[in-house]
Amino acid sequence: MTNTQRLTVRQQEVLALLKGFIKEHGYPPTQKEVACLMGATSPNAAGDMLRSLQRRGAISIDPGVARGITINGQSVEEEAVALLRSMVLGEEQAWEKSFAFLKSRGVSV
């Protein structure tokens, strides 16, 4: 059973929103941006949804990183391209995400 088969319809919708945001911008949304994508007025609703997606194994969240959402099952190449794009564009916290990416793969910097 894949991760998306275990998700509720709403969780699948939010996961699709996350993937779309990352594809469009090259970096993951903040919790506040997730709330807007979901049509929620409170970032707490987004936080609850993100934690439920993390418990289901659909995403990983790097604590203390504003744009610390990673879609699990995303290819290393897709993730690396997104990180490079965000660095080239000078996006907020691109360096932190890049260091976390390298560290998770055992690369010392």
Wavefront OBJ file of the C-alpha trace (Angstrom):
o trace
v 0.000 0.000 0.000
v 1.444 3.376 -0.993
v 1.326 6.425 1.226
v -1.369 8.114 -0.838
v -3.636 5.073 -0.555
v -3.617 5.431 3.243
v -4.440 9.140 3.161
v -7.898 10.603 3.508
v -9.307 12.494 0.541
v -8.530 15.812 2.241
v -4.969 14.716 3.030
v -4.488 13.730 -0.624
v -5.790 17.146 -1.683
v -3.378 18.957 0.633
v -0.480 16.747 -0.492
v -1.316 17.671 -4.109
v -1.354 21.362 -3.111
v 2.088 20.965 -1.521
v 3.484 19.245 -4.621
v 2.008 21.935 -6.870
v 3.473 24.733 -4.754
v 6.920 23.108 -4.769
v 6.765 22.518 -8.519
v 5.754 26.132 -9.179
v 8.123 27.847 -6.754
v 10.999 25.392 -6.393
v 10.720 25.339 -2.606
v 8.123 24.211 -0.059
v 5.525 26.534 1.455
v 5.586 27.880 4.986
v 2.867 26.789 7.417
v 1.080 30.100 6.817
v 1.205 29.525 3.059
v -0.159 25.999 3.545
v -3.077 27.499 5.471
v -3.796 29.829 2.539
v -3.548 26.948 0.055
v -5.998 24.953 2.174
v -8.397 27.871 2.457
v -7.972 27.854 6.233
v -7.947 31.043 8.281
v -5.641 29.629 10.936
v -2.050 28.409 10.523
v -2.914 25.935 13.319
v -5.196 24.040 10.926
v -2.295 23.782 8.487
v 0.012 22.619 11.285
v -2.434 19.895 12.271
v -2.723 18.745 8.658
v 1.045 18.745 8.156
v 1.568 16.706 11.322
v -1.048 14.183 10.170
v 0.664 13.903 6.781
v 3.970 13.395 8.562
v 2.488 10.667 10.802
v 1.209 8.913 7.668
v 4.691 9.074 6.139
v 3.681 11.269 3.185
v 5.968 14.162 4.179
v 8.874 14.957 6.463
v 9.194 18.199 8.376
v 12.585 19.625 9.372
v 12.063 21.211 12.796
v 13.061 24.847 13.066
v 13.123 25.399 9.291
v 10.339 27.645 7.956
v 10.270 25.861 4.596
v 11.211 22.475 6.012
v 8.583 20.315 4.298
v 9.861 17.460 2.134
v 7.570 15.215 0.107
v 8.567 11.628 0.821
v 9.088 9.498 -2.240
v 10.280 12.483 -4.253
v 13.304 11.530 -6.319
v 16.681 12.808 -5.181
v 17.086 14.531 -8.535
v 13.759 16.378 -8.204
v 14.657 17.497 -4.704
v 18.165 18.581 -5.734
v 16.816 20.568 -8.704
v 14.296 22.308 -6.448
v 17.043 23.190 -3.958
v 19.377 24.495 -6.658
v 16.581 26.565 -8.156
v 15.758 28.116 -4.793
v 19.445 28.925 -4.180
v 19.861 30.541 -7.599
v 16.748 32.617 -6.997
v 18.035 33.624 -3.556
v 14.975 32.221 -1.818
v 14.589 32.495 1.921
v 16.330 29.667 3.819
v 17.659 28.000 0.650
v 21.037 27.476 2.309
v 19.513 25.850 5.388
v 17.445 23.462 3.265
v 20.505 22.635 1.155
v 22.607 21.874 4.222
v 19.816 19.669 5.616
v 19.579 17.871 2.252
v 23.332 17.197 2.183
v 23.437 16.176 5.848
v 20.571 13.704 5.349
v 22.667 12.039 2.658
v 25.812 11.848 4.767
v 27.687 14.620 2.968
v 29.830 16.745 5.263
v 30.061 20.446 4.516
l 1 2 3 4 5 6 7 8 9 10 11 12 13 14 15 16 17 18 19 20 21 22 23 24 25 26 27 28 29 30 31 32 33 34 35 36 37 38 39 40 41 42 43 44 45 46 47 48 49 50 51 52 53 54 55 56 57 58 59 60 61 62 63 64 65 66 67 68 69 70 71 72 73 74 75 76 77 78 79 80 81 82 83 84 85 86 87 88 89 90 91 92 93 94 95 96 97 98 99 100 101 102 103 104 105 106 107 108 109
